[in-house]
Structures are given as structure tokens and as C-alpha cells.
């Protein structure tokens, strides 16, 4: 589970990237300067949407990592886990 665990670091990076992109697009849509601060509701919405994006993008690796760490099953590697999970 170590190698898939390394992909977990991408979760925060994806969330931050999505948040910044959403904020920039939203401010452009509202005809505001791109670094304009959001109000509380806007901030919560941008944070929630970016979190959903990051979770959807990185959740599959968490399944693979958890299965590799399971002591009750034996897998020959990451691709074996993916194939057996898909089936």
C-alpha cells in the first residue's frame, strides 16, 4: 500500500488547484478582479466544490491502498488489485 499511498499527496494539490481555478473563473464571471476576496457563502461553495472534485479524482486510489493493506487477501501487485476489484 505504500506506492498508492504516495498518490494521496495529490489530493490536497488537486483541491487547491480546483479552488483557485473556480475562484478565478467566478470572479471573471462576476466582472471582478481575479484576486477579489470571496464572501462567506462564496468561499464555502468554492471550497465544497473543489473538495468534491479532489475526492472524486483520488478516491479510487484509496480503495486500492486499503485492499493492498488488507492482511486477509493476497495480491500480486497494484494491477492485480485493480483487476480483481473491477471484476
C-alpha positions in Angstrom: 0.0 0.0 0.0 3.0 2.3 0.1 3.1 3.2 -3.6 -0.7 4.0 -3.8 -0.3 5.9 -0.6 2.1 8.3 -2.3 -0.7 9.3 -4.6 -2.6 10.6 -1.6 -0.4 13.7 -1.5 -2.1 14.7 -4.8 -5.5 15.2 -3.1 -4.5 18.5 -1.5 -2.8 19.7 -4.6 -5.9 18.9 -6.7 -8.2 20.6 -4.2 -6.1 23.7 -4.1 -5.8 23.9 -7.9 -9.5 23.4 -8.3 -10.3 26.1 -5.7 -8.0 28.7 -7.3 -9.4 27.9 -10.8 -13.0 28.1 -9.6 -12.4 31.4 -7.7 -10.7 32.9 -10.8 -13.5 31.9 -13.1 -16.2 33.0 -10.7 -14.6 36.4 -10.3 -14.2 36.7 -14.1 -17.9 35.8 -14.5 -18.8 38.5 -11.9 -16.5 41.0 -13.7 -14.3 41.4 -10.7 -10.5 41.4 -10.3 -9.3 37.8 -10.1 -7.9 38.2 -6.6 -11.1 39.7 -5.1 -11.9 38.1 -1.8 -15.0 36.0 -1.7 -17.8 36.4 0.8 -18.6 33.6 3.3 -21.2 31.8 1.1 -19.0 32.1 -2.0 -16.0 30.8 0.0 -17.9 27.8 1.3 -19.3 26.9 -2.1 -15.9 27.1 -3.8 -14.3 25.0 -1.0 -17.1 22.4 -1.2 -16.9 22.1 -5.0 -13.2 21.8 -5.0 -13.2 19.2 -2.3 -15.8 17.1 -4.2 -13.6 17.3 -7.3 -10.5 16.2 -5.3 -12.3 13.4 -3.6 -13.8 12.1 -6.9 -10.4 12.2 -8.5 -8.4 10.5 -5.7 -10.9 8.1 -4.1 -10.1 5.1 -6.4 -6.5 5.1 -5.2 -7.8 4.8 -1.6 -9.7 1.7 -2.4 -6.5 0.1 -4.0 -4.4 1.2 -1.0 -6.8 -0.2 1.5 -7.0 -3.6 -0.3 -3.3 -3.8 -0.5 -3.0 -3.3 3.2 -5.7 -5.9 4.0 -4.0 -8.8 5.6 -6.7 -11.3 4.7 -6.1 -11.2 0.9 -3.0 -11.7 -1.1 -2.4 -9.7 -4.2 0.5 -9.8 -6.6 0.5 -6.0 -7.0 -1.4 -2.9 -7.8 -2.7 -4.1 -11.2 -3.9 -7.3 -9.6 -5.9 -5.3 -7.0 -7.4 -3.1 -9.8 -8.4 -6.1 -11.9 -9.9 -8.1 -9.1 -11.8 -5.0 -7.8 -13.1 -4.3 -11.2 -14.4 -7.8 -11.5 
